Amino acid sequence: MALNTKSIKEDSKAFATGKVSKVLTKLAIPIIISLFVAELYNMVDTIFVGRAIGAKAIGALTIAFPIQRLIIAIGLLIAVGASTAVARSLGEENYKNIKKIVINAISLMLLGISILTFFIYMFKGNIIRSLGATDSIFPYADEYISIVVLGGIFQCFTVIIGYIMTALGNAKTNLIATSIGAVCNIIIDFILVIIFPFGVKGAAIATVASQIISSIYAFKHFLKFKEKFDLSFGFNLDKDIIGSIASVGFSTFIVEISDAVVAIVLNNLLKSHGDTAIVIVGVVSKVSMFLFITMLGITSAMQPIVAYNYGAKNFKRLKEVVKKSTVAVTITSAIIWAIMMIFPTAIIGSFVKEKDILIEAVKAFRIIISVFPCVGMYFVAIYYYQAIDEARLSFVLSIYRQLLIFIPVLFMLIRLFGVMGAWIAYPVSDIISAFTGYFYMRKANGIIEDEAEEHEEKVAYRKGYGSAVVRTR
């Protein structure tokens, strides 16, 4: 069967000619919902075990969070790298390359997650201790992690297929697959945690079962993709394609995994202050992640559009996409931030039933998110540099906020102010990152203007050369 190039061109046509705000919204809404749904997995587990069991169960899920974040970070590394390469290949009309990218992406995921799962089981006890588990939290964390890691392959497969389909102009697959998984997770959680009191084990089973269901839906649509591109099943690792996927997606991996690294550092630094501090970190970090959903959703939607137009050398449209994405990120993040600042007690109270912990958690949360809307430009810069294949700059930006700024500031402020210093470290690092993002976006404009001038000169030269040939004849 031959490639259906006409159908492929129609799917991606909007990237080049559609109204920017409409195309951005069409892609962003499903991504935002899918990110929201992805966060719901651990969030729903936390709500159910927190209300049914108590603070120690929340502490166990806080310890498990870095492992879950590592798994999804690997999935997103491959998904973002592959989808960006697919979008760029679409702009270049290189359809055969798309086939290679997809099969290599899936092969890389199967290998990577299998190795990671084996490693976790081999050293599980030591890993849980190193993540900051206290003696009272350890058994709950061990029970939860032992089951939840089994869903990694299914979760990552769904993410990769969803991102690739989005890059091809079809965002519905990602939306529906993740939504089905979230709904199933809530239902199974209720059954296994509330009706049948299986505790954290029930929450872990619910997560894995829902991830399997979600992946089945994604696989069904992958079969349609397979038919359209005349794709053959198989295991293949081409070092050039894998290198391209990894170099582009690595920045997203760092953004995701930096949350896990920060969680590990916080858990270990605050462990000496008792279980309460770890519980607060767990609850506040989960709630604050919802602030990032629209920001990451819009910038993720921006990325394939920028990559497509960059590949097609349509620099005017590229700049328009970035400008409108920046405005959208700023406005939406400000609205959600305001809601979180006004109603933190009701939101955090959904997780915590102990009043003394709730009061401290609300205080910490307001400090942590106090300057949040200003950080939007920083994330626009990360995804923009990924899209135009500036992997080195994208990598520098991706490690900057959490690893290069936050952790050193965290150590300094905890030494000065104790637990309160941990909360103050967040707005300090956000302000520094915001200024950095602004600087790099100004630099990005210069890069694109230079490339646009160079492209125009080449086009003019070709036209002039062609005219000269005609006159000679």
MOUR-V990315 format. One record per residue. N is the residue number from 1. SS is DSSP state (h for helix, s for strand, l for the rest). PSI is psi in degrees with one decimal (* if undefined). OMEGA is omega in whole degrees, -180 to 180 (NA if undefined). Layout:
N;SS;PSI;OMEGA  N;SS;PSI;OMEGA
//
This chain:
1;l;134.3;-178  2;l;158.8;176  3;l;136.1;178  4;l;74.8;-174  5;h;-32.2;180  6;h;-44.5;179  7;h;-40.1;180  8;h;-44.3;-180  9;h;-39.6;-180  10;h;-39.4;180  11;h;-35.2;-175  12;h;2.0;-175  13;h;-36.7;-177  14;h;-28.9;179  15;h;-31.9;-175  16;h;-33.4;-170  17;h;-17.4;-177  18;l;159.5;176  19;l;127.1;-171  20;h;-49.2;-178  21;h;-36.4;-180  22;h;-45.0;180  23;h;-42.9;180  24;h;-44.1;179  25;h;-42.9;-179  26;h;-39.3;179  27;h;-37.7;-173  28;h;-41.9;-176  29;h;-49.7;177  30;h;-36.8;179  31;h;-43.1;178  32;h;-45.7;179  33;h;-41.3;-180  34;h;-37.7;176  35;h;-40.4;177  36;h;-45.5;-179  37;h;-41.6;179  38;h;-41.3;178  39;h;-27.0;-178  40;h;-27.2;-178  41;h;-60.4;-180  42;h;-33.1;-180  43;h;-47.4;-180  44;h;-43.6;176  45;h;-42.9;-179  46;h;-43.0;180  47;h;-48.9;-176  48;h;-48.6;-178  49;h;-31.2;178  50;h;-41.6;180  51;h;-34.3;-176  52;h;-34.8;-174  53;l;-49.7;179  54;l;-165.5;-171  55;h;-35.2;-178  56;h;-35.6;178  57;h;-38.4;176  58;h;-40.8;177  59;h;-37.5;179  60;h;-42.2;179  61;h;-28.6;174  62;h;-40.5;178  63;h;-37.0;-179  64;h;-21.3;-175  65;h;-46.5;-180  66;h;-35.3;179  67;h;-45.2;178  68;h;-38.0;180  69;h;-36.6;178  70;h;-42.1;180  71;h;-49.6;-178  72;h;-28.6;178  73;h;-39.9;177  74;h;-43.3;177  75;h;-43.4;-179  76;h;-33.9;175  77;h;-49.9;-179  78;h;-41.3;-177  79;h;-47.2;-179  80;h;-44.3;179  81;h;-44.5;-179  82;h;-44.5;-177  83;h;-36.1;177  84;h;-42.8;178  85;h;-38.1;178  86;h;-45.7;-180  87;h;-40.8;179  88;h;-39.2;178  89;h;-34.2;175  90;h;-45.7;179  91;h;-32.3;179  92;h;-5.2;-177  93;l;38.0;178  94;l;79.7;-172  95;h;-30.4;179  96;h;-34.3;180  97;h;-31.3;179  98;h;-41.2;178  99;h;-45.0;-179  100;h;-40.9;-178  101;h;-46.1;-176  102;h;-48.3;-177  103;h;-34.4;176  104;h;-37.5;179  105;h;-46.1;-180  106;h;-40.7;179  107;h;-43.0;179  108;h;-40.6;180  109;h;-46.8;-179  110;h;-43.2;180  111;h;-49.1;-176  112;h;-47.0;-178  113;h;-35.1;178  114;h;-44.3;179  115;h;-43.5;-179  116;h;-45.0;-179  117;h;-44.4;178  118;h;-43.8;-179  119;h;-42.2;-180  120;h;-43.3;179  121;h;-35.1;-179  122;h;-37.0;-173  123;l;32.4;-171  124;h;-48.0;-178  125;h;-48.2;179  126;h;-37.2;180  127;h;-45.7;-178  128;h;-41.0;177  129;h;-43.5;-178  130;h;-20.8;178  131;l;-4.6;174  132;l;15.4;-178  133;l;133.7;172  134;l;171.5;-178  135;h;-36.3;-178  136;h;-27.1;-178  137;h;-27.3;-173  138;h;-51.4;-176  139;h;-35.8;177  140;h;-43.4;-179  141;h;-41.4;180  142;h;-43.8;-180  143;h;-43.2;-177  144;h;-48.2;-176  145;h;-37.5;-178  146;h;-30.5;-178  147;h;-44.2;-168  148;h;-26.7;-179  149;h;-20.0;-179  150;h;-18.7;-180  151;h;0.6;-174  152;h;-46.3;-178  153;h;-41.8;-178  154;h;-41.4;179  155;h;-45.4;-178  156;h;-36.9;177  157;h;-44.9;179  158;h;-43.0;-179  159;h;-45.8;-177  160;h;-48.0;179  161;h;-41.0;180  162;h;-43.3;-180  163;h;-39.9;179  164;h;-42.2;178  165;h;-36.1;177  166;h;-42.2;178  167;h;-25.3;179  168;l;4.4;177  169;l;5.9;-179  170;l;97.8;-178  171;l;-6.7;-175  172;h;-36.2;-177  173;h;-47.8;179  174;h;-43.5;-179  175;h;-52.2;-175  176;h;-42.2;-179  177;h;-48.7;-179  178;h;-33.7;178  179;h;-43.0;177  180;h;-44.3;179  181;h;-41.4;-178  182;h;-44.3;180  183;h;-44.4;178  184;h;-38.0;180  185;h;-42.8;179  186;h;-46.2;-178  187;h;-48.7;-177  188;h;-35.5;175  189;h;-47.0;-179  190;h;-41.6;-178  191;h;-46.6;-172  192;h;-14.0;180  193;h;-38.5;-176  194;h;-54.2;-177  195;h;-54.3;174  196;l;107.4;-171  197;l;75.0;177  198;l;-2.4;176  199;h;-143.2;-177  200;h;-27.1;176  201;h;-42.6;178  202;h;-39.1;179  203;h;-40.0;179  204;h;-42.5;178  205;h;-41.5;180  206;h;-42.1;-180  207;h;-48.5;-178  208;h;-43.8;-179  209;h;-42.6;-179  210;h;-33.6;177  211;h;-36.6;177  212;h;-44.7;179  213;h;-43.7;179  214;h;-41.4;-178  215;h;-30.4;178  216;h;-42.0;178  217;h;-42.9;180  218;h;-40.3;-180  219;h;-37.3;177  220;h;-42.3;180  221;h;-26.3;175  222;h;-33.0;178  223;h;-36.0;176  224;h;-41.1;176  225;h;-43.1;180  226;h;-42.4;-179  227;h;-42.8;-178  228;h;-38.2;-176  229;l;6.8;-179  230;l;50.8;-174  231;l;138.0;178  232;l;141.2;176  233;l;147.8;179  234;l;168.8;179  235;l;121.4;-177  236;l;133.0;177  237;l;97.9;176  238;l;119.9;-172  239;h;-32.2;180  240;h;-43.9;180  241;h;-44.7;178  242;h;-41.8;179  243;h;-40.5;179  244;h;-44.9;179  245;h;-47.9;-176  246;h;-39.6;-177  247;h;-37.8;180  248;h;-44.2;-176  249;h;-12.0;-175  250;h;-33.2;180  251;h;-42.8;177  252;h;-40.2;177  253;h;-45.7;-179  254;h;-41.4;178  255;h;-45.1;-178  256;h;-47.2;-175  257;h;-23.5;178  258;h;-31.1;175  259;h;-39.7;179  260;h;-41.9;179  261;h;-44.5;178  262;h;-41.4;180  263;h;-41.9;180  264;h;-45.4;180  265;h;-46.2;-180  266;h;-46.1;-180  267;h;-43.2;-178  268;h;-36.3;179  269;h;-35.5;-175  270;h;-5.8;-178  271;h;-36.9;-178  272;h;-15.6;179  273;h;2.9;175  274;l;175.3;-178  275;h;-32.0;-175  276;h;-44.6;-180  277;h;-40.3;180  278;h;-39.9;178  279;h;-43.5;179  280;h;-44.6;177  281;h;-45.1;-178  282;h;-47.7;-178  283;h;-48.3;-177  284;h;-40.9;-180  285;h;-37.2;180  286;h;-43.5;179  287;h;-43.2;-178  288;h;-24.4;178  289;h;-27.8;180  290;h;-22.3;175  291;h;-31.3;-176  292;h;-12.2;-172  293;h;-50.3;-180  294;h;-37.5;180  295;h;-48.4;179  296;h;-33.7;179  297;h;-44.5;-180  298;h;-43.8;-180  299;h;-33.3;175  300;h;-36.9;177  301;h;-36.0;178  302;h;-36.8;-170  303;h;-52.5;-180  304;h;-30.5;179  305;h;-43.9;177  306;h;-45.3;-179  307;h;-41.9;-180  308;h;-49.8;-177  309;h;-26.9;174  310;h;-43.7;177  311;h;-34.1;-180  312;l;-0.4;-180  313;l;31.8;178  314;l;78.4;-170  315;h;-31.2;179  316;h;-46.4;180  317;h;-37.5;179  318;h;-47.2;-179  319;h;-36.5;178  320;h;-40.8;179  321;h;-45.3;-179  322;h;-43.3;-179  323;h;-48.4;-178  324;h;-30.8;177  325;h;-40.7;179  326;h;-43.8;178  327;h;-44.6;-179  328;h;-42.1;179  329;h;-45.5;-177  330;h;-46.8;-177  331;h;-49.2;-176  332;h;-40.3;-180  333;h;-34.0;178  334;h;-39.3;180  335;h;-48.3;-179  336;h;-38.3;177  337;h;-43.6;-180  338;h;-41.8;179  339;h;-43.7;-180  340;h;-37.4;-180  341;h;-30.7;-177  342;h;-37.4;-174  343;l;44.0;-177  344;h;-34.2;-178  345;h;-45.0;-180  346;h;-39.3;-177  347;h;-51.4;-178  348;h;-28.8;178  349;l;-15.6;176  350;l;-22.7;-177  351;l;-43.0;-169  352;l;127.7;178  353;l;-15.5;178  354;l;119.8;-173  355;h;-38.3;-178  356;h;-37.6;177  357;h;-38.2;-179  358;h;-44.7;-179  359;h;-45.7;-180  360;h;-36.5;-180  361;h;-39.7;178  362;h;-42.8;178  363;h;-46.2;180  364;h;-42.3;-177  365;h;-45.0;-179  366;h;-37.3;178  367;h;-46.1;-176  368;h;-41.3;-174  369;l;10.8;-170  370;l;-33.6;-179  371;l;22.6;-171  372;h;-45.3;-174  373;h;-22.5;-176  374;h;-11.7;-173  375;h;-1.6;-177  376;h;-42.5;-179  377;h;-33.8;179  378;h;-43.3;-179  379;h;-33.1;174  380;h;-43.7;-179  381;h;-42.8;-180  382;h;-51.8;-175  383;h;-28.8;178  384;h;-47.5;-180  385;h;-31.8;173  386;h;-46.3;-175  387;h;-34.5;-178  388;l;15.4;173  389;l;32.3;173  390;l;70.5;-171  391;h;-35.9;-177  392;h;-47.5;179  393;h;-39.0;178  394;h;-39.7;179  395;h;-45.7;180  396;h;-44.8;179  397;h;-39.7;-175  398;h;-31.4;179  399;h;-8.0;-169  400;h;-56.3;-170  401;h;-52.0;-174  402;h;-44.1;-172  403;h;-43.4;-176  404;h;-28.6;-178  405;h;-55.9;-170  406;h;-49.5;-174  407;h;-46.9;176  408;h;-41.9;178  409;h;-39.2;180  410;h;-49.1;-180  411;h;-42.3;-178  412;h;-46.4;-175  413;h;-33.1;176  414;h;-37.7;178  415;h;-34.8;-178  416;h;-41.3;-171  417;h;4.6;-179  418;l;-142.3;-178  419;h;-37.5;179  420;h;-33.7;179  421;h;-31.2;178  422;h;-38.8;-179  423;h;-38.3;-179  424;h;-27.9;-178  425;h;-29.6;-178  426;h;-56.4;180  427;h;-32.1;178  428;h;-47.5;-180  429;h;-31.3;178  430;h;-41.1;-180  431;h;-45.6;179  432;h;-42.4;-179  433;h;-36.1;180  434;h;-45.8;178  435;h;-37.3;179  436;h;-43.1;178  437;h;-41.1;179  438;h;-42.9;180  439;h;-45.6;-177  440;h;-28.4;177  441;h;-34.7;174  442;h;-39.0;177  443;h;-37.4;180  444;h;-39.6;178  445;h;-38.9;178  446;h;-40.1;179  447;h;-46.1;-177  448;h;-38.9;178  449;h;-39.7;177  450;h;-43.9;-180  451;h;-36.7;179  452;h;-43.0;178  453;h;-41.8;180  454;h;-41.0;180  455;h;-42.9;179  456;h;-38.2;178  457;h;-40.6;179  458;h;-42.4;179  459;h;-44.5;180  460;h;-38.7;179  461;h;-44.0;-180  462;h;-41.9;180  463;h;-43.5;179  464;h;-39.7;179  465;h;-41.1;179  466;h;-40.2;179  467;h;-38.5;-180  468;h;-39.9;179  469;h;-42.0;-180  470;h;-41.8;-179  471;h;-37.7;179  472;h;-41.6;179  473;l;*;NA
//
